Amino acid sequence: MNAAQPAPAVSRVALDKPIYTISVAAEILATHPRTLMMYEHLQLVVPQRTATNRRRYSQRDVLTLQAIQRLTRRHGLNLNGARYVIQLLTLLGENDIEPPGYLDDVEVAHVRL
């Protein structure tokens, strides 16, 4: 598969499939469920809801939260700064511009804000 070709539709569907409960997502991210609720309130990640109004996080949501965590924990940014840097890194990627080397640990290829 050529790197320039888009990912197959199956993998995109799998990334967006709501499979994790809030407690499982919090465990994966080593954070408190209340933190995930705060991120939802700030519109950083909005999980899908079941018919009974329970939150379900997708793999893409978890990847987004991991990028936010790296920027806040390792790079010392606040949440608005993390949102801004993710948007800038996404813009750089869309224009085939190399991001700064000190942000190599922040992966935004599958992030959605």
Secondary structure as the mmCIF struct_conf table of DSSP 4:
data_model
#
loop_
_struct_conf.conf_type_id
_struct_conf.id
_struct_conf.beg_label_comp_id
_struct_conf.beg_label_asym_id
_struct_conf.beg_label_seq_id
_struct_conf.end_label_comp_id
_struct_conf.end_label_asym_id
_struct_conf.end_label_seq_id
TURN_TY1_P TURN_TY1_P1 ALA A 3 ALA A 4
BEND BEND1 GLN A 5 GLN A 5
HELX_LH_PP_P HELX_LH_PP_P1 PRO A 6 PRO A 8
HELX_RH_AL_P HELX_RH_AL_P1 ALA A 9 ASP A 16
STRN STRN1 TYR A 20 TYR A 20
HELX_RH_AL_P HELX_RH_AL_P2 ILE A 22 LEU A 29
TURN_TY1_P TURN_TY1_P2 ALA A 30 ALA A 30
BEND BEND2 THR A 31 THR A 31
HELX_RH_AL_P HELX_RH_AL_P3 PRO A 33 HIS A 41
TURN_TY1_P TURN_TY1_P3 LEU A 42 GLN A 43
BEND BEND3 LEU A 44 LEU A 44
STRN STRN2 GLN A 48 ARG A 49
TURN_TY1_P TURN_TY1_P4 ALA A 51 THR A 52
STRN STRN3 ARG A 55 ARG A 56
STRN STRN4 TYR A 57 TYR A 57
HELX_RH_AL_P HELX_RH_AL_P4 GLN A 59 GLN A 69
HELX_RH_PI_P HELX_RH_PI_P1 ARG A 70 ARG A 74
BEND BEND4 HIS A 75 HIS A 75
HELX_RH_AL_P HELX_RH_AL_P5 LEU A 79 GLU A 94
TURN_TY1_P TURN_TY1_P5 ASN A 95 ASP A 96
HELX_LH_PP_P HELX_LH_PP_P2 GLU A 98 PRO A 100
HELX_RH_3T_P HELX_RH_3T_P1 GLY A 101 LEU A 103
TURN_TY1_P TURN_TY1_P6 ASP A 104 ASP A 105
TURN_TY1_P TURN_TY1_P7 ALA A 109 HIS A 110
#
